[in-house]
Every structure is written in structure tokens, then in C-alpha cells.
């Protein structure tokens, strides 16, 4: 697997999304060292969390 693209005709469930969000937020909070790699992990995890909040607000 090189990208996050879906393959075949698979579906994305809310459970899959919850696991992905939990992993991103856990990674963002776990990696706390002052290195470029860990900073990128935190930034991406936090950005994903902000995106999830925006989607939640749009859904009502």
C-alpha cells in the first residue's frame, strides 16, 4: 500500500473512521519530542482532528 486510496468496491464505515481518528489523535499526543518528524505527526493528527470537528459541525 503506497497511498490511502480505496481499492475495489470497499466501503468506509463509521467504525473505520472512528479507528482512524482515534489513531491520529493518539499519535499526535504520543509523539512529543522536538524533532521534524514528530512535529509533522502532531501537525497531521491535529489537522485531522480539526477536520473531523468541521465535518461534525456541518452535519448539524
C-alpha positions in Angstrom: 0.0 0.0 0.0 1.5 3.3 -1.1 -1.4 5.7 -0.7 -4.7 5.9 1.2 -6.8 5.4 -1.9 -9.7 2.9 -1.7 -9.4 -0.2 -3.8 -12.0 -2.5 -5.2 -15.5 -1.6 -4.1 -14.9 -1.4 -0.4 -17.0 0.8 1.8 -15.9 3.1 4.6 -17.8 2.6 7.8 -18.2 4.9 10.8 -16.2 2.4 12.8 -13.3 2.6 10.4 -13.4 6.3 10.6 -13.5 6.3 14.4 -10.5 4.0 14.5 -8.6 6.2 12.1 -9.4 9.4 14.1 -8.5 7.7 17.4 -5.2 6.6 15.9 -4.4 10.0 14.5 -5.2 11.8 17.8 -3.3 9.2 19.8 -0.3 9.6 17.6 -0.5 13.4 17.9 -0.5 13.2 21.7 2.1 10.4 22.0 4.9 12.0 19.9 6.1 14.9 21.9 9.8 15.2 21.0 11.1 18.4 19.3 12.0 16.8 16.0 10.8 17.5 12.5 9.3 14.0 12.1 7.4 14.1 15.4 6.3 17.7 14.7 4.8 16.6 11.4 3.0 13.7 13.1 1.5 16.1 15.6 0.5 18.6 13.0 -1.2 16.0 10.8 -3.0 14.4 13.7 -4.2 17.8 15.0 -5.3 18.8 11.4 -7.3 15.6 11.1 -9.0 16.3 14.4 -9.9 19.8 13.3 -11.3 18.4 10.0 -13.4 15.9 12.0 -14.8 18.8 14.1 -15.7 20.8 11.0 -17.5 17.8 9.5 -19.4 17.3 12.7 -20.5 21.0 12.7 -21.6 20.8 9.1 -23.6 17.6 9.8 -25.6 19.5 12.4 
